[in-house]
Amino acid sequence: MDKAELGAFLRSRRQRLRPEDVGLPAGPRRRTPGLRREEVAVLAHISTEYYVRLEQGRAPRPSGEVLAGIAGALRLTDAESDHLHLLAGTAPSRTGLHRRDVRPSILALLERLPQTAAFVTSAVFEVLAWNDLAAALMEDFAALAPQDRNLARRAFLGPAGVDATLYRTSGTAEFRLNVVTKLRSTLARYPTDPAVTGLVAELLDASPDFARLWERHDVQAAPTLTKTFRHPVVGEITVNCDSLTLTDRDQHLVLYSAPPGSPAAEALALLNVLGTEGVHASKHP
């Protein structure tokens, strides 16, 4: 355990955070940057005295649970959390919550992709952000409650608890296998996150297909390179499917695009013109 380096690392990360970053009121003007030590201690559920001693390099080796609490309080990335455990001489323990807040730069990027249906999913397949074309191609996510935006739940249970093809697309079986393998690894990273454990328990209880795939203990599914939508307004659209990992928040940016000049590109362009409201009106004249 490198006490000096551990203390310096904690101090540097604490000073980078603002109260509003962790849901605390900004309050009066502060003499020093970042959070106060007592604020970190409260967020990490440890005593202020112990946290102060950690930063000063005077505390005994912290437990994995204490380090996980501090990592969550300081909003550390997985890589930073691993480094924290390395400095403390303990094995990493994923006991935090998965991130649901999308980076502002990614939100801005979604709007700069008018010819591409783009959306961001969490570690448990909840659609967190999307652009207008994604809503027109798939569904008006803004009209749904957050729990109804979960693609894992939709893939296995359907919108009303009934098994159904997800958004009238091809490759549903492959997507379901991908969901199971990704949720298994997500559960390993966040074993105490109620949103993760609750979703897995719900799917195991309500979907025989999910339970069957879960028992296979697969750890990797083949990537989906294309996907065909049978859209009720513009007909069949085959798009390229790319998924980019946003490692700092354990999220994915999913992109559906088509080669320029192709029928699929023309269909996407039409959907872009119609927009979500136009698509909805066309389906329900």
ChimeraX attribute file (.defattr): number of C-alpha atoms within 10 A of each C-alpha:
attribute: neighborCount
match mode: 1-to-1
recipient: residues
	/A:1	14
	/A:2	12
	/A:3	20
	/A:4	14
	/A:5	16
	/A:6	20
	/A:7	22
	/A:8	15
	/A:9	16
	/A:10	20
	/A:11	19
	/A:12	12
	/A:13	16
	/A:14	20
	/A:15	15
	/A:16	12
	/A:17	17
	/A:18	16
	/A:19	15
	/A:20	11
	/A:21	14
	/A:22	16
	/A:23	8
	/A:24	11
	/A:25	10
	/A:26	12
	/A:27	8
	/A:28	6
	/A:29	7
	/A:30	10
	/A:31	6
	/A:32	8
	/A:33	12
	/A:34	17
	/A:35	23
	/A:36	17
	/A:37	17
	/A:38	15
	/A:39	16
	/A:40	25
	/A:41	19
	/A:42	15
	/A:43	15
	/A:44	21
	/A:45	13
	/A:46	15
	/A:47	12
	/A:48	17
	/A:49	12
	/A:50	15
	/A:51	24
	/A:52	18
	/A:53	14
	/A:54	21
	/A:55	20
	/A:56	17
	/A:57	17
	/A:58	14
	/A:59	15
	/A:60	12
	/A:61	17
	/A:62	17
	/A:63	15
	/A:64	18
	/A:65	15
	/A:66	16
	/A:67	23
	/A:68	23
	/A:69	23
	/A:70	24
	/A:71	26
	/A:72	21
	/A:73	20
	/A:74	23
	/A:75	19
	/A:76	18
	/A:77	16
	/A:78	17
	/A:79	10
	/A:80	16
	/A:81	21
	/A:82	19
	/A:83	16
	/A:84	24
	/A:85	21
	/A:86	15
	/A:87	18
	/A:88	22
	/A:89	16
	/A:90	16
	/A:91	13
	/A:92	19
	/A:93	20
	/A:94	25
	/A:95	19
	/A:96	19
	/A:97	15
	/A:98	21
	/A:99	15
	/A:100	18
	/A:101	11
	/A:102	16
	/A:103	12
	/A:104	8
	/A:105	8
	/A:106	16
	/A:107	16
	/A:108	11
	/A:109	13
	/A:110	22
	/A:111	16
	/A:112	12
	/A:113	15
	/A:114	16
	/A:115	20
	/A:116	24
	/A:117	27
	/A:118	25
	/A:119	23
	/A:120	25
	/A:121	24
	/A:122	21
	/A:123	21
	/A:124	25
	/A:125	19
	/A:126	20
	/A:127	23
	/A:128	19
	/A:129	20
	/A:130	22
	/A:131	21
	/A:132	24
	/A:133	29
	/A:134	27
	/A:135	21
	/A:136	25
	/A:137	25
	/A:138	16
	/A:139	17
	/A:140	19
	/A:141	20
	/A:142	11
	/A:143	9
	/A:144	11
	/A:145	9
	/A:146	12
	/A:147	12
	/A:148	17
	/A:149	21
	/A:150	20
	/A:151	22
	/A:152	24
	/A:153	26
	/A:154	22
	/A:155	21
	/A:156	24
	/A:157	21
	/A:158	17
	/A:159	16
	/A:160	9
	/A:161	12
	/A:162	13
	/A:163	16
	/A:164	15
	/A:165	16
	/A:166	23
	/A:167	18
	/A:168	15
	/A:169	16
	/A:170	16
	/A:171	15
	/A:172	17
	/A:173	14
	/A:174	13
	/A:175	19
	/A:176	21
	/A:177	20
	/A:178	20
	/A:179	22
	/A:180	26
	/A:181	19
	/A:182	19
	/A:183	22
	/A:184	18
	/A:185	14
	/A:186	19
	/A:187	19
	/A:188	14
	/A:189	20
	/A:190	19
	/A:191	16
	/A:192	15
	/A:193	16
	/A:194	12
	/A:195	13
	/A:196	22
	/A:197	16
	/A:198	12
	/A:199	18
	/A:200	21
	/A:201	11
	/A:202	14
	/A:203	19
	/A:204	17
	/A:205	11
	/A:206	16
	/A:207	16
	/A:208	12
	/A:209	16
	/A:210	22
	/A:211	16
	/A:212	12
	/A:213	16
	/A:214	20
	/A:215	10
	/A:216	10
	/A:217	11
	/A:218	14
	/A:219	14
	/A:220	13
	/A:221	15
	/A:222	9
	/A:223	12
	/A:224	14
	/A:225	11
	/A:226	15
	/A:227	17
	/A:228	17
	/A:229	20
	/A:230	16
	/A:231	18
	/A:232	13
	/A:233	18
	/A:234	17
	/A:235	10
	/A:236	16
	/A:237	19
	/A:238	20
	/A:239	21
	/A:240	16
	/A:241	17
	/A:242	16
	/A:243	18
	/A:244	11
	/A:245	13
	/A:246	16
	/A:247	11
	/A:248	13
	/A:249	19
	/A:250	17
	/A:251	25
	/A:252	20
	/A:253	19
	/A:254	20
	/A:255	19
	/A:256	22
	/A:257	21
	/A:258	21
	/A:259	11
	/A:260	10
	/A:261	8
	/A:262	11
	/A:263	14
	/A:264	22
	/A:265	19
	/A:266	17
	/A:267	20
	/A:268	26
	/A:269	16
	/A:270	17
	/A:271	23
	/A:272	22
	/A:273	14
	/A:274	17
	/A:275	18
	/A:276	21
	/A:277	13
	/A:278	15
	/A:279	23
	/A:280	16
	/A:281	11
	/A:282	13
	/A:283	11
	/A:284	7
	/A:285	5
